[in-house]
Amino acid sequence: MAGYGDLLRTPGVLRMISAQLVARFPNGMISLVILLHIEGITGSYGAAGIVLAAVSIGQAIAGPVTSRWMGRWGMRRVLTLTTLVSAASLLGIAFLVSPVPVYVVLGFIAGMSTPPIVSAVRTIYPKLVNSKQLTGLYSLDASLQEIIWILAPVLITFVATQAGTVVGLVLVVVILLSGCAWFILSPEVGRVRIPRSKRSLGKVLARPPILLATVIGFLLIGSFSAVEASVVATFSHGGVEAGLVLAVFSVGSLAGGLAFGHLPMGRWAMVRRLAVVAFGLVLTTLWVNVWWISATLFVAGIGIAPALGVLSAMTTASVKFSDTAEAFGWVGTGQLIGAAVGSAVAGFLIDGPGGVTAAYASAAAFCALALLVALVFVRHQPDLRERGASPIPDTEPVQTIG
C-alpha cells in the first residue's frame, strides 16, 4: 500500500485515475438500465436483449477504430465527439417511443460512440510514471475499477425502480458528460500527443503478446459473464442476494489488486494469477449455496485485478507508443466478445438439464482455458521485472505541450 501511496502522490496520477473512473462509471449502468427500459416499453426481455446485443456489437467494432483515431486527430477531439454522440443516442433511447428496430439502431450508435477512455488513459499512464512504477499503476487501475462494478449496478437499479428508467438513463448521461468532461479537460490529456501509427489497422495483432492478451482477455471476461448469469439465475433472477454475491466477487478483486497487484510481473505472473481465479471458480461448482458461492467467488476475485493488471502491462510493453491505443482497443474488443459469448453459453446451460451447476462449470472452463493458453504460450509474455512496462519508443519524437 505504501507503493500505491507514492504512485498517487505523483503529479497527475490521482487526477487521471479519478477522472477516468467517473467517466467509465456509466459502463456499469448502461446495460442494466437499457434492459429495464426496453423491457418496460415492449414487455419483452428478448427485445431488450437484441438492443443490448446491438450496443455490444457497436462497442466491439468501434474499440480499435476510435482508439486509433486518437493518433490521427488527437485525444480531445475524438473523446469529445464520441461522448456527445453517445449521450445523444442514450437520450434518444430514453425519450423516443419507437419500434424495436429504432432502439436497435440507437443502441448500435451508442455502442459505436462509446468514448475510448480506457485506451486513452492507459496510453497516458506511461507518460506520468517511470517504467518500474507502471506495472503497479496498471494494477491499481484494475483494482479501483471494481468500485464501478460494486456501486454502479446498485445505484442504477435503485434509481430505475424508484424514479423510473427514463430518469435512470438521464442519470447515466449526466455522469457520462460530467466524467468525460473532467477527463477531457485534464491537463494530462492535452499534454500527451499520440504519434500517428505507420501500420495499417489490425497489424498490431501480429505481435504475439497483443494477440495473447486479446485471447486471454476474451476467455477471462467470458468466465466473468458466465458467473454473472449463473449468480442471477441461482438467486431469484436478480434478487438482493444476486447483487450482494456479485459485489463480494468485486470486493475480492479489489482486495486482491491492492494486496498483490504491486508484485513484480515476470513471465509466469499471468499463470499464477489465473490459477487463483480458476481455483475459486472450480469450487463454485461443488455446492449451490449463497454463503459457499460468496466465499468461493471472493477467492476467485483475489486473482482478477492482478491478472487484468498483467494484461495491461504486457500490452503496453509489447508495442510502440503510437500503437498503444489501438492495441488496447483490440484487447477491449476481445473482452466484449468474450462477455457476449460467456453470457450466451451460460444462458444455454442454465436452460438445459445441467442447470446452474453446469453454468458455473462453464465459467470455470473459460478461466481454465485462459490459464492453459497462458501456460502454453508463457514464452511470449514479457518479463517486466527489470525493464518495466513502458512502450517501445517510436523512431520519431513525441510532441508534448508544457
ChimeraX attribute file (.defattr): number of C-alpha atoms within 10 A of each C-alpha:
attribute: neighborCount
match mode: 1-to-1
recipient: residues
	/A:1	12
	/A:2	7
	/A:3	11
	/A:4	17
	/A:5	10
	/A:6	10
	/A:7	20
	/A:8	17
	/A:9	10
	/A:10	13
	/A:11	12
	/A:12	16
	/A:13	18
	/A:14	13
	/A:15	17
	/A:16	23
	/A:17	19
	/A:18	15
	/A:19	23
	/A:20	21
	/A:21	23
	/A:22	20
	/A:23	23
	/A:24	21
	/A:25	22
	/A:26	23
	/A:27	18
	/A:28	22
	/A:29	23
	/A:30	20
	/A:31	19
	/A:32	19
	/A:33	25
	/A:34	25
	/A:35	20
	/A:36	21
	/A:37	21
	/A:38	24
	/A:39	16
	/A:40	14
	/A:41	15
	/A:42	14
	/A:43	12
	/A:44	13
	/A:45	14
	/A:46	13
	/A:47	19
	/A:48	25
	/A:49	17
	/A:50	18
	/A:51	25
	/A:52	24
	/A:53	18
	/A:54	22
	/A:55	25
	/A:56	23
	/A:57	20
	/A:58	21
	/A:59	27
	/A:60	23
	/A:61	17
	/A:62	23
	/A:63	29
	/A:64	23
	/A:65	18
	/A:66	25
	/A:67	29
	/A:68	28
	/A:69	20
	/A:70	24
	/A:71	20
	/A:72	16
	/A:73	13
	/A:74	19
	/A:75	25
	/A:76	17
	/A:77	14
	/A:78	21
	/A:79	24
	/A:80	17
	/A:81	13
	/A:82	21
	/A:83	25
	/A:84	18
	/A:85	18
	/A:86	25
	/A:87	21
	/A:88	16
	/A:89	21
	/A:90	23
	/A:91	18
	/A:92	18
	/A:93	22
	/A:94	20
	/A:95	11
	/A:96	10
	/A:97	11
	/A:98	12
	/A:99	10
	/A:100	16
	/A:101	12
	/A:102	15
	/A:103	26
	/A:104	21
	/A:105	17
	/A:106	22
	/A:107	28
	/A:108	24
	/A:109	23
	/A:110	28
	/A:111	27
	/A:112	24
	/A:113	25
	/A:114	27
	/A:115	28
	/A:116	28
	/A:117	22
	/A:118	19
	/A:119	25
	/A:120	26
	/A:121	20
	/A:122	22
	/A:123	27
	/A:124	22
	/A:125	23
	/A:126	21
	/A:127	16
	/A:128	19
	/A:129	18
	/A:130	13
	/A:131	19
	/A:132	16
	/A:133	20
	/A:134	27
	/A:135	31
	/A:136	28
	/A:137	27
	/A:138	25
	/A:139	29
	/A:140	26
	/A:141	25
	/A:142	25
	/A:143	27
	/A:144	20
	/A:145	21
	/A:146	24
	/A:147	18
	/A:148	19
	/A:149	19
	/A:150	20
	/A:151	15
	/A:152	20
	/A:153	22
	/A:154	17
	/A:155	13
	/A:156	24
	/A:157	18
	/A:158	14
	/A:159	18
	/A:160	19
	/A:161	13
	/A:162	11
	/A:163	11
	/A:164	17
	/A:165	25
	/A:166	20
	/A:167	17
	/A:168	27
	/A:169	26
	/A:170	16
	/A:171	17
	/A:172	24
	/A:173	22
	/A:174	14
	/A:175	17
	/A:176	24
	/A:177	20
	/A:178	15
	/A:179	21
	/A:180	25
	/A:181	17
	/A:182	18
	/A:183	26
	/A:184	23
	/A:185	13
	/A:186	16
	/A:187	15
	/A:188	23
	/A:189	18
	/A:190	15
	/A:191	14
	/A:192	21
	/A:193	22
	/A:194	25
	/A:195	19
	/A:196	17
	/A:197	19
	/A:198	9
	/A:199	10
	/A:200	7
	/A:201	13
	/A:202	12
	/A:203	12
	/A:204	20
	/A:205	18
	/A:206	9
	/A:207	14
	/A:208	15
	/A:209	24
	/A:210	26
	/A:211	19
	/A:212	23
	/A:213	29
	/A:214	25
	/A:215	19
	/A:216	29
	/A:217	26
	/A:218	26
	/A:219	28
	/A:220	31
	/A:221	27
	/A:222	32
	/A:223	33
	/A:224	23
	/A:225	23
	/A:226	29
	/A:227	27
	/A:228	25
	/A:229	24
	/A:230	27
	/A:231	26
	/A:232	19
	/A:233	20
	/A:234	21
	/A:235	17
	/A:236	11
	/A:237	13
	/A:238	15
	/A:239	13
	/A:240	12
	/A:241	17
	/A:242	22
	/A:243	18
	/A:244	16
	/A:245	22
	/A:246	21
	/A:247	22
	/A:248	21
	/A:249	28
	/A:250	28
	/A:251	21
	/A:252	25
	/A:253	31
	/A:254	28
	/A:255	21
	/A:256	24
	/A:257	30
	/A:258	21
	/A:259	15
	/A:260	18
	/A:261	32
	/A:262	21
	/A:263	14
	/A:264	17
	/A:265	24
	/A:266	16
	/A:267	21
	/A:268	15
	/A:269	20
	/A:270	25
	/A:271	19
	/A:272	16
	/A:273	23
	/A:274	28
	/A:275	19
	/A:276	19
	/A:277	27
	/A:278	26
	/A:279	18
	/A:280	22
	/A:281	30
	/A:282	20
	/A:283	19
	/A:284	23
	/A:285	20
	/A:286	14
	/A:287	11
	/A:288	15
	/A:289	12
	/A:290	15
	/A:291	11
	/A:292	15
	/A:293	25
	/A:294	22
	/A:295	19
	/A:296	22
	/A:297	28
	/A:298	26
	/A:299	23
	/A:300	28
	/A:301	27
	/A:302	29
	/A:303	28
	/A:304	32
	/A:305	30
	/A:306	34
	/A:307	29
	/A:308	27
	/A:309	26
	/A:310	30
	/A:311	25
	/A:312	24
	/A:313	26
	/A:314	28
	/A:315	29
	/A:316	29
	/A:317	26
	/A:318	23
	/A:319	23
	/A:320	19
	/A:321	25
	/A:322	25
	/A:323	29
	/A:324	27
	/A:325	33
	/A:326	30
	/A:327	33
	/A:328	28
	/A:329	27
	/A:330	26
	/A:331	27
	/A:332	24
	/A:333	24
	/A:334	24
	/A:335	23
	/A:336	23
	/A:337	19
	/A:338	26
	/A:339	23
	/A:340	19
	/A:341	19
	/A:342	27
	/A:343	23
	/A:344	16
	/A:345	19
	/A:346	29
	/A:347	18
	/A:348	14
	/A:349	21
	/A:350	20
	/A:351	13
	/A:352	12
	/A:353	10
	/A:354	12
	/A:355	17
	/A:356	24
	/A:357	19
	/A:358	20
	/A:359	30
	/A:360	28
	/A:361	24
	/A:362	24
	/A:363	31
	/A:364	28
	/A:365	20
	/A:366	24
	/A:367	29
	/A:368	22
	/A:369	18
	/A:370	27
	/A:371	23
	/A:372	16
	/A:373	16
	/A:374	24
	/A:375	17
	/A:376	10
	/A:377	13
	/A:378	19
	/A:379	13
	/A:380	17
	/A:381	26
	/A:382	22
	/A:383	19
	/A:384	22
	/A:385	14
	/A:386	11
	/A:387	11
	/A:388	22
	/A:389	28
	/A:390	27
	/A:391	22
	/A:392	15
	/A:393	12
	/A:394	14
	/A:395	7
	/A:396	8
	/A:397	8
	/A:398	14
	/A:399	11
	/A:400	12
	/A:401	9
	/A:402	8
